[in-house]
Amino acid sequence: MKIKLVLCFIFVVSCAGAAHAQIAVRGETVYTSAGEPIKDGVVLIRGGKIERVGPASQVTIPSDYRVVAAKVVTPGLVDARSVVGLAGALNQPHDQDQLETSSAMQPELRAIDAYNAKEILVGFLRSLGVTTLHTGHAPGALISGQTMIVKTRGETVEQAVFMPVAMIAVTLGNNGLAQGSRSPGTRSKAIAMLRAELIKASDYQAKWDAAAADKKPTRDLRMEAMGRVIKREIPLLVNVHRANDILAALRIAKEFNIRIILDGASESYLVTDQIKAAGVGVIIHPTMARAGGEAENLSFETAATLRKAGIPFALQSGYEGYVPKTRVVLFEAALAAANGLTFAEALSSITIDAARILGIADRVGSIEAGKDADLALFDGDPFEYTSHVTGVIIDGQIVSQEAK
């Protein structure tokens, strides 16, 4: 039976605030990012989790479940790198907390202390299907601070937080150099400073681990943050574009046996063999990013090149210097699909592959039983510019119903 679009949302006002709504989402096509698309599919949601997914012929909808219909259903979109919530839509000093320029290295800066859950850009991304957001301190300093992962819901950071500390943001190349006579002024100085910081963190961590419980060294927030990198608990998120800078990042990772993820990586297509050999994932620059400065050699086909090379990658909205201060991964993936990726590969780059890069694929990124009930509903092909997001569900709650 043909499912009529925009049906079944009349109940939203009454159920949106329910603690654990029981919902059945019916889609003419359900893209699970975990297998083949399901025609005339059903996703059952209970207690904020996906209870069951399958063809309507095999999944019985309980009589007490509210039914939501859409033409296309996908997992909630995962934006693998953003600064939204720290950078605000007004583009004024009071809502631009994504970069502290007073020092070259500040790994102790916590994204959770600056994130604004009520920032209108969070709602903007949510309305376009983004349910999980990896956000935090921006590129622009050698070590700019920490990143975090949030769900795009809630009135406070405590309600939104998914992972309070995800990575520590590093910038190599010209974009990470300081102005005037401040350090670092050259690439070699930047690498030397980063290496020295990792050595100090290694020493601090060794002393801390070896000391008796009542004789621990004085706490050092900066060293504590970098110590988590040394222990491989969290990776460095290295914003880098030039091929030679990518290779420098790989050398640092090997030297200290730390985890890194490449961010941006405009010239990654020139060093695919080295990236693959290092086992490093890439959060690629937005497909439609401006080709200029360090990123002058970016390509619309970078995603397809990395896919062909067997390198794990995800797409991102990144940092946008102009209002409205953010891109939208849905649109970036659509352009990647027009430049070498298949539909499934492009969708995976903003769902399950992004979740894997972020280390959260056990909970989000695909429509599978037991995972968080995060879904995006569409009235057509998600990558077609005439289509709209008609509904968004996060943790089993309908959080958006306007066609965007």
C-alpha positions in Angstrom: 0.0 0.0 0.0 1.3 3.4 -1.0 2.2 5.4 2.1 1.0 8.9 2.1 3.5 11.5 3.1 3.3 13.8 6.1 0.7 11.5 7.7 0.6 10.7 11.3 2.3 13.7 12.7 -0.9 15.1 14.2 -0.1 13.3 17.4 3.3 14.9 17.9 2.2 17.6 20.2 0.6 15.2 22.6 3.5 12.7 22.6 6.6 14.8 22.1 7.1 15.2 25.8 6.4 11.5 26.7 9.3 9.9 28.6 9.4 6.7 26.6 7.2 6.9 23.5 6.3 3.7 21.7 6.4 4.5 18.0 6.3 2.6 14.7 8.0 4.3 11.8 6.9 3.1 8.4 8.9 4.0 5.3 8.5 3.2 1.7 12.2 2.7 1.8 14.2 2.2 5.0 18.0 2.6 4.6 19.5 1.0 7.7 23.2 1.5 7.0 23.5 -2.1 8.2 22.4 -4.0 5.1 20.3 -3.8 2.0 17.5 -1.2 1.9 14.1 -2.4 3.1 11.1 -1.7 0.9 7.9 -1.0 2.9 9.8 -1.2 6.1 8.9 -0.8 9.7 11.0 0.4 12.6 9.6 -0.2 16.1 10.8 2.1 18.9 10.3 1.4 22.6 12.1 3.0 25.6 14.3 5.2 23.5 15.8 2.3 21.6 15.1 0.5 18.3 13.1 -2.6 19.2 12.9 -4.2 15.8 13.3 -3.4 12.1 12.2 -5.2 9.0 9.6 -5.5 6.2 6.0 -4.6 7.1 5.1 -8.2 6.0 7.2 -9.5 8.9 6.9 -6.9 11.6 3.6 -6.6 13.4 2.8 -3.1 14.7 1.3 -3.3 18.2 -2.1 -1.6 18.5 -0.8 0.8 21.2 2.1 2.1 19.1 1.8 5.5 17.4 2.5 5.3 13.6 4.7 7.7 11.7 5.0 7.5 7.9 7.6 8.8 5.5 8.8 8.0 2.0 12.4 7.5 3.1 13.8 6.7 6.5 17.5 6.8 7.4 19.5 6.6 10.6 19.9 10.0 12.3 22.8 11.8 10.6 26.2 12.0 12.4 28.2 15.1 11.8 31.8 13.9 12.4 33.4 17.4 12.9 31.8 20.7 13.8 32.2 23.7 16.1 28.4 24.3 16.5 27.4 25.1 20.0 30.7 26.8 20.6 30.4 28.9 17.5 27.1 30.7 17.3 24.9 32.0 14.4 25.3 35.7 15.3 29.1 35.7 14.4 29.7 38.2 17.2 32.5 37.9 19.8 30.0 36.9 22.6 28.9 33.7 20.7 32.3 32.7 19.3 33.9 30.4 21.9 35.5 27.9 19.5 39.0 29.3 19.5 41.1 30.8 22.3 44.1 32.6 20.9 46.0 33.6 24.0 48.3 30.5 23.9 49.5 28.0 21.3 48.7 24.9 23.4 45.7 24.6 25.6 44.6 20.9 25.7 42.9 21.5 29.0 40.1 23.6 27.5 36.9 21.6 27.7 34.2 21.8 25.1 31.6 20.9 27.6 32.3 24.2 29.5 31.5 26.3 26.4 28.7 24.3 24.6 25.4 26.1 24.4 22.6 23.5 23.9 20.1 26.3 23.1 22.3 27.7 20.2 19.9 28.1 17.2 22.5 26.4 14.9 21.9 23.2 17.0 18.2 23.4 16.2 19.0 24.2 12.5 21.1 21.1 12.1 18.6 19.0 14.0 15.8 20.1 11.7 18.0 18.8 8.8 18.4 15.3 10.2 21.6 15.7 12.2 21.0 13.8 15.5 24.6 13.3 16.7 27.3 16.0 16.6 31.0 15.9 17.2 31.8 19.4 18.2 34.4 21.4 20.1 37.4 23.7 19.7 38.2 24.8 16.2 41.3 24.5 14.1 43.6 27.6 14.3 46.0 26.9 17.2 48.6 24.2 17.6 46.5 22.6 20.4 43.2 24.4 20.6 41.3 22.3 23.1 39.0 19.3 23.5 36.1 18.1 21.5 32.9 16.4 22.7 30.0 14.4 21.2 26.4 15.5 21.8 22.9 14.6 20.7 21.2 17.7 19.1 18.5 17.9 21.8 18.1 19.1 25.4 18.0 22.5 27.1 21.4 22.1 28.8 24.7 20.5 28.0 24.1 17.8 30.6 20.9 16.8 28.7 22.7 16.8 25.4 26.1 15.3 26.2 26.9 11.9 24.7 30.7 11.8 25.3 32.1 14.7 27.3 35.7 14.3 26.0 36.1 12.8 22.5 39.4 14.1 21.2 42.0 16.8 21.5 42.1 19.2 18.5 45.5 19.9 16.9 46.3 22.0 13.9 49.4 21.5 11.8 50.6 23.6 8.8 50.1 27.3 8.2 46.7 27.3 9.9 48.3 26.3 13.2 51.1 28.9 13.2 50.9 31.9 15.5 51.0 35.5 14.3 53.8 38.0 14.7 56.8 36.9 16.8 54.9 34.3 18.8 55.6 30.6 18.6 55.2 28.5 16.6 56.3 30.5 13.6 57.3 27.6 11.4 56.3 24.0 10.7 59.4 22.6 12.4 58.8 24.7 15.5 55.2 23.5 15.7 56.2 19.8 15.5 59.0 20.4 18.1 56.5 22.0 20.5 54.0 19.2 20.0 56.7 16.6 20.5 57.9 18.3 23.7 54.3 18.4 25.0 53.9 14.7 24.4 57.2 13.9 26.1 56.2 16.0 29.2 52.8 14.2 29.2 54.5 10.8 29.0 56.7 11.7 32.0 53.8 13.1 34.0 51.7 10.0 33.4 54.6 7.7 34.3 55.2 9.6 37.6 51.4 9.6 38.4 51.1 5.9 37.7 54.2 5.0 39.7 53.4 7.1 42.8 51.5 5.8 45.8 47.9 6.9 46.3 48.9 9.4 49.0 51.9 10.8 47.1 50.5 11.6 43.7 52.1 14.6 41.8 50.4 17.9 41.9 47.6 17.9 39.4 48.2 19.5 36.1 45.1 19.9 33.9 47.1 20.3 30.8 49.2 17.2 31.4 46.1 15.2 32.5 44.5 16.0 29.1 47.5 15.0 27.1 48.1 12.0 29.4 44.8 10.5 28.1 46.3 10.8 24.6 49.5 9.0 25.8 47.4 6.2 27.3 45.5 5.9 24.0 42.2 6.7 25.7 41.4 9.5 23.2 43.0 10.5 19.9 44.5 13.7 18.6 42.2 15.2 16.0 44.8 16.6 13.6 43.6 19.3 11.3 46.0 19.2 8.4 45.8 19.7 4.6 49.2 19.6 2.9 50.6 16.2 2.0 53.9 16.9 3.8 52.0 17.9 6.9 49.9 14.8 6.8 53.1 12.8 6.7 54.5 14.7 9.7 51.3 13.9 11.7 51.7 10.2 10.8 55.4 10.3 12.1 54.3 11.8 15.4 51.6 9.1 15.8 54.2 6.4 15.2 56.9 7.9 17.4 54.6 8.1 20.4 52.3 5.2 19.6 49.3 7.4 19.9 46.0 7.4 18.1 45.3 10.2 15.6 42.5 11.0 13.2 43.1 13.3 10.3 40.8 16.3 10.0 40.4 18.1 6.7 43.2 16.3 4.8 42.7 18.1 1.5 45.8 16.4 -0.1 45.2 13.0 1.4 44.7 11.6 -2.1 48.4 12.2 -2.7 49.5 10.0 0.3 46.8 7.3 0.4 49.4 4.5 0.7 51.0 6.0 3.8 47.6 6.8 5.5 46.4 3.3 4.9 49.6 1.7 6.2 49.3 3.8 9.3 45.7 2.6 9.9 44.5 6.1 10.4 40.9 7.3 9.8 40.1 10.6 8.0 37.3 13.1 8.6 37.4 14.7 5.2 36.8 18.4 4.6 33.3 19.4 3.5 32.9 18.4 -0.1 31.9 22.0 -1.1 34.6 23.7 1.1 36.3 26.7 -0.5 39.5 25.7 -2.3 42.0 28.3 -0.9 45.0 28.6 1.3 46.1 25.3 2.8 43.1 23.7 1.2 43.7 25.0 -2.3 44.2 21.5 -3.7 41.1 19.9 -2.3 38.9 17.8 -4.6 35.2 16.9 -4.9 36.5 13.4 -5.4 38.6 13.0 -2.3 36.0 10.9 -0.6 35.8 8.5 -3.6 39.5 8.3 -3.7 39.8 7.3 -0.1 37.0 4.8 -0.4 38.8 3.2 -3.4 42.0 3.0 -1.3 40.2 1.3 1.6 40.8 4.1 4.1 38.0 4.7 6.6 36.5 8.2 6.4 33.6 10.3 7.3 32.3 13.7 6.1 31.9 16.8 8.2 30.4 20.2 8.3 33.7 21.6 9.7 34.3 25.2 10.7 32.5 27.9 8.6 33.8 31.4 8.9 30.8 33.0 7.5 27.2 33.1 8.7 25.2 31.0 9.2 28.5 29.5 10.6 27.9 25.9 9.7 27.5 23.7 6.7 25.1 20.7 6.6 26.6 17.2 6.2 23.4 16.1 4.3 24.3 18.4 1.5 28.0 17.7 1.6 27.3 13.9 1.2 24.9 14.6 -1.7 27.8 16.3 -3.6 30.1 13.5 -2.7 27.5 11.1 -4.2 27.7 13.1 -7.4 31.5 12.8 -7.5 32.3 9.2 -7.2 30.6 7.7 -4.2 27.6 5.4 -4.5 24.4 6.4 -2.7 25.1 3.8 0.0 28.7 5.0 0.5 27.7 8.6 0.7 24.9 7.8 3.3 27.4 5.7 5.3 29.9 8.6 5.4 27.3 10.6 7.5 25.9 7.7 9.5 27.6 4.4 10.3 31.1 5.3 9.0 31.1 8.5 10.9 30.0 6.7 14.0 32.8 4.2 13.6 35.4 7.0 13.2 34.1 8.5 16.4 34.0 5.2 18.3 30.3 5.3 19.0 29.0 2.8 16.4 27.7 0.5 19.2 24.9 3.1 19.8 24.3 5.2 16.7 24.8 5.3 13.0 22.6 2.5 11.8 19.0 1.3 12.3 19.5 -1.9 14.3 17.7 -3.5 17.2 19.2 -2.3 20.5 20.7 1.0 19.2 19.5 4.5 20.1 16.3 5.3 18.3 17.7 8.2 16.2 16.0 8.5 12.8 15.7 11.0 9.9 12.5 11.0 7.8 12.3 12.3 4.3 9.7 12.9 1.6 12.0 11.8 -1.2 15.6 10.9 -2.0 17.7 12.4 0.8 20.3 13.6 -1.7 17.8 15.2 -4.1 17.7 18.9 -3.7 13.9 19.0 -3.9 13.5 16.6 -1.0 12.8 17.7 2.6 13.4 16.3 6.0 9.9 15.8 7.4 10.7 14.4 10.8 13.5 13.8 13.2 13.6 11.3 16.1 16.2 11.3 18.8 16.3 8.7 21.6 12.8 7.7 20.7 11.4 11.2 20.9 10.1 13.2 17.9 12.1 16.4 18.1 11.3 17.9 14.7 8.3 17.7 12.4 8.6 20.7 10.1 9.5 20.0 6.5 13.0 21.5 5.9 
